[in-house]
Amino acid sequence: MHEQPLEGPLVGEDGSVGYRGVTACQAVGISYRQLDYWARTTLVVPSVRDASGSGTSRLYSFRDLVVLKVVKRLLDAGVSLQNIRRAIDTLRSHGVEDLAGITLISDGTTVYECRSPEEVVDLLQGGQGVFGIAIGGAFKEIQGSLSHLPGEPAAPQPVDEQPEEPAAGDELAARRARRRAG
């Protein structure tokens, strides 16, 4: 079965929307500890805004979330962090549209990048057990997860337009502030 290419604009594809770490964790299904570790070890560094000291927060792009989802799936399948790092380095060289057409196939040791059904079949003919991750499927999952999670403008707002921060623990005020901010 061949996945159809994704049509229409992708949420935040143009880099205009960023997602905080907590939102990234919810969308991808990982813990904040994993996210923090992957950022500190440069496995997946947020491309919108990295943390720059105490009190600042990372901001991840839609593309970053897709890569995080792929990392999680590869880890769940037992692929070593070293091999995942190599696969992610390869994915970084592709644009968002290119990623949607890639299927990663792994035998648990090596990760292969396939761009056509023929390449997938060639790998399967080797006779050993493999698993595949269609990046386009990860796109759709992340889009679905983000449909009910908050994003924020990637560009910082001018100081006079920034909403006031609610007191810690005031969830209702935080929701109102997010609604006002758009």
C-alpha positions as CSV (number, residue, x, y, z in Angstrom):
1,M,0.0,0.0,0.0
2,H,1.4,3.4,-1.0
3,E,0.9,6.5,1.1
4,Q,-0.5,9.4,-0.8
5,P,1.6,12.6,-0.5
6,L,0.2,15.1,2.0
7,E,-1.7,17.9,0.5
8,G,-2.3,21.4,1.7
9,P,-0.2,23.4,4.1
10,L,1.2,21.7,7.2
11,V,0.5,23.1,10.6
12,G,3.4,25.5,11.4
13,E,5.3,24.2,8.3
14,D,6.5,27.7,7.5
15,G,8.0,28.2,10.9
16,S,5.4,30.8,12.0
17,V,4.2,28.6,14.9
18,G,6.3,27.1,17.7
19,Y,5.4,24.6,20.3
20,R,6.7,24.6,23.9
21,G,8.3,21.5,25.4
22,V,5.3,20.4,27.3
23,T,3.2,20.6,24.1
24,A,5.9,18.7,22.2
25,C,5.8,16.0,24.8
26,Q,2.0,15.6,24.6
27,A,2.0,15.6,20.8
28,V,4.8,13.0,20.5
29,G,4.1,10.9,23.5
30,I,7.4,11.3,25.4
31,S,8.4,12.5,28.8
32,Y,9.8,15.9,29.4
33,R,12.9,14.3,30.8
34,Q,13.5,12.5,27.4
35,L,12.8,15.8,25.5
36,D,15.3,17.6,27.7
37,Y,18.0,14.9,27.3
38,W,17.6,14.8,23.5
39,A,17.9,18.6,23.3
40,R,21.0,18.7,25.6
41,T,22.7,15.9,23.7
42,T,21.8,17.6,20.4
43,L,19.8,14.6,19.1
44,V,16.9,16.9,18.4
45,V,17.5,20.6,19.1
46,P,14.5,22.9,18.8
47,S,14.8,24.9,15.6
48,V,12.6,27.8,16.6
49,R,14.2,28.7,19.9
50,D,16.6,26.9,22.1
51,A,16.7,27.5,25.9
52,S,19.2,30.2,26.8
53,G,19.4,29.9,30.5
54,S,17.2,29.6,33.5
55,G,13.6,30.8,32.8
56,T,13.7,30.5,29.1
57,S,11.8,27.9,27.2
58,R,12.5,25.9,24.1
59,L,10.2,26.3,21.1
60,Y,9.9,23.4,18.6
61,S,8.8,23.6,15.0
62,F,6.3,21.2,13.4
63,R,9.2,19.6,11.6
64,D,11.0,19.1,15.0
65,L,7.9,17.3,16.3
66,V,7.9,14.9,13.4
67,V,11.6,14.1,13.9
68,L,10.9,13.6,17.7
69,K,8.1,11.2,16.7
70,V,10.5,9.2,14.5
71,V,13.1,9.1,17.2
72,K,10.5,7.7,19.7
73,R,9.4,5.0,17.2
74,L,13.0,4.0,16.5
75,L,13.8,3.7,20.2
76,D,10.6,1.8,20.8
77,A,11.7,-0.7,18.1
78,G,15.0,-1.2,19.9
79,V,17.3,0.8,17.5
80,S,20.4,2.1,19.3
81,L,20.8,5.8,20.0
82,Q,23.9,5.8,17.9
83,N,22.0,4.5,14.8
84,I,19.1,6.8,15.5
85,R,21.5,9.8,15.6
86,R,22.8,8.8,12.1
87,A,19.3,8.5,10.8
88,I,18.3,11.8,12.2
89,D,21.4,13.5,10.7
90,T,20.2,12.2,7.3
91,L,16.6,13.5,7.9
92,R,17.9,17.0,8.9
93,S,19.2,17.4,5.3
94,H,15.7,17.2,3.9
95,G,13.0,19.9,3.8
96,V,9.6,19.3,5.3
97,E,8.0,18.4,1.9
98,D,10.8,15.9,1.2
99,L,10.3,14.2,4.6
100,A,6.8,13.2,3.8
101,G,8.0,11.0,1.0
102,I,10.5,9.0,3.0
103,T,10.0,5.6,4.7
104,L,12.6,4.5,7.2
105,I,13.2,0.8,7.3
106,S,15.3,-0.9,10.0
107,D,16.4,-4.4,10.9
108,G,17.0,-3.2,14.4
109,T,20.6,-2.4,13.7
110,T,20.8,-0.3,10.6
111,V,18.3,2.3,9.5
112,Y,17.7,2.7,5.7
113,E,16.0,5.6,3.9
114,C,13.6,4.5,1.2
115,R,11.9,6.8,-1.3
116,S,10.0,4.4,-3.4
117,P,8.0,1.2,-3.0
118,E,10.7,-0.6,-5.0
119,E,13.4,0.3,-2.5
120,V,11.2,-1.1,0.3
121,V,10.7,-4.3,-1.6
122,D,14.4,-4.6,-2.3
123,L,15.1,-4.5,1.5
124,L,12.4,-6.9,2.3
125,Q,13.8,-9.5,-0.2
126,G,16.8,-9.8,2.1
127,G,14.7,-12.2,4.1
128,Q,15.3,-10.8,7.6
129,G,12.7,-9.2,9.8
130,V,12.4,-5.4,9.4
131,F,10.0,-2.7,10.4
132,G,9.2,0.6,8.7
133,I,8.2,4.1,9.6
134,A,6.4,6.1,7.0
135,I,7.3,9.7,7.8
136,G,4.1,10.9,6.2
137,G,2.2,8.9,8.8
138,A,4.1,10.6,11.6
139,F,3.2,13.9,10.0
140,K,-0.5,13.1,10.1
141,E,-0.3,11.8,13.7
142,I,1.4,15.1,14.8
143,Q,-1.1,17.2,12.9
144,G,-3.9,15.3,14.7
145,S,-2.3,15.7,18.1
146,L,-1.7,19.5,17.5
147,S,-5.3,20.1,16.6
148,H,-6.1,20.4,20.3
149,L,-2.8,21.6,21.7
150,P,-1.6,25.2,22.0
151,G,1.0,26.8,19.7
152,E,2.5,30.2,19.8
153,P,3.9,32.7,17.3
154,A,7.5,31.9,16.6
155,A,8.5,35.5,16.3
156,P,8.6,37.3,19.7
157,Q,5.9,39.9,20.2
158,P,6.9,43.5,20.8
159,V,7.1,44.2,24.5
160,D,4.1,46.5,24.5
161,E,1.9,43.8,22.9
162,Q,2.9,40.8,25.1
163,P,0.1,39.6,27.3
164,E,0.7,39.8,31.1
165,E,1.8,36.5,32.6
166,P,-0.8,35.1,35.0
167,A,0.2,34.1,38.5
168,A,1.7,30.6,38.8
169,G,-1.1,28.0,39.2
170,D,-3.8,30.2,37.8
171,E,-4.9,28.0,34.9
172,L,-8.0,29.9,34.1
173,A,-6.1,33.2,33.7
174,A,-3.5,31.4,31.6
175,R,-6.2,30.1,29.2
176,R,-7.7,33.6,28.9
177,A,-4.3,35.0,28.1
178,R,-3.7,32.4,25.4
179,R,-7.1,33.1,23.9
180,R,-6.4,36.8,23.8
181,A,-3.0,36.2,22.3
182,G,-4.6,34.4,19.4
